[in-house]
Amino acid sequence: MKSEILVLLSSVTLIGGISWFFFGGKKKNESFSGEDSQTEIAEFNITGMHCAGCAAGIEATIKMMDGIKTASVNFGTSKGIFTFDPLKVKREDIINKIRELGYDVSLSLEDLEKKS
């Protein structure tokens, strides 16, 4: 009985530590309400992810950047979709941050078609 409780407590502690690593840390106090804010959406192909935890880590890191409104990274499709304020952050800043984390980033076909 004691060993079961000890295993349970250890598991909860481990899960809490992992959750804090990916989702804890500094919180943004940024608001996107107001007519002065502009938003753009960028979709990137992200390679080098090995699991859903990689996707969650990228998402959490990008969400902490000033100017990011939303970040969604899907491990299954290897895509990341980011909504951001172009006056505060540029596409290149997002790409560089993902590369700093050790992943490769390329523009999605939809982005290339929009520019043509």
N, C-alpha and C positions, 0 to 999 in steps of 0.2 A: 504494500500500500504506500509506504513512504517513497519507494523508488519510483512509483507511478506519478506521484505528486511532484517529485523532483524533476522527472523527465518533462512533465507538463509545464512546470515553471521555467525550465531551461528553454523549451520550445517557444513559449510566449516571449521570453526575453530576446531570443534570437530573431523572431519575427518582428518584434518592436524595433530592434536595432536596424534591421534591413529596411523597414518602412521609414525610419528616421533618415537613413542615408539617402534614399531616393526621394522622399517627399517632405522631409523636414528642412531645417535651415532657414534662411531668411525668407521672409514673406514680402511680396510686393504691396505697396500701398497705392498702386496706380489705378486710376479710374479712366475708363474710356467713354464715359458719358459726356456729352457736349458736342456741339456742332463743329467745333474747330478740329476735332480728331478725324483723321483720315485712316482708313485701314486698307491694307492690301493682303492678298492671300498668295502664299507661295507653296508649291508642292514639289518635293524633292524625292528622288530615289536615294535610299540610304543603304549602303552595303557594309558588311562586316559584323552585323548583329548576329549573335549566337542563340539568343533566347528572348522571351518577352521582357525579362528584366533589363536587357540592354535597351529595348524600346522605352521602357518606363524611365530609365536613367536619363536618356536623351530628352524625353519629354519634360521631366522635372528640371533639368538643367536649363533648357531653353525657356521654360516658363519663368525662370528667375531673372531673365534678361529684361532690362528696361525697354518698354515699347512693345513687348509681346503680349498679345491679347489671349490667344489660344495656341496650344501646341498639341498635336495628335500624331503619334508615331505608331504604325502598325507593323509588328514583326512579320506577320504572315505575308503581307504584300510588299514589304521593304519600302514603304512610303511614309513620308512625313508631311503633314499639312499644317502650315503655320499662318495665323492671322496676326498682323503686326501694324504698328504705326510707322509709316516710312519717314516721318520727321524725327523719330527717335532711334530707329534701328534700320539697317539696310539688309537686303538679302545676303550680301557677302558676309555680314557679321554673323548671321545665323549659320551659314555654311562653315565659316571659320571656327565657330564654337563647336559644331558637330565634329569637325576634323580634329580639333584639340582633344576631343574625347576618344579619338582613335578610330573613327568610322569614315568611310568615303561617301561623298555626296555628289550627285549629279542632278541636273534639271530634269523634270519629268517631261514627257512628250507634250502634255497639255500646255505647259509653260512655253515650250518652243512654238507651238501652234498659235498661241495668243500673240507672240511677238511678230509673227510673219504677216 
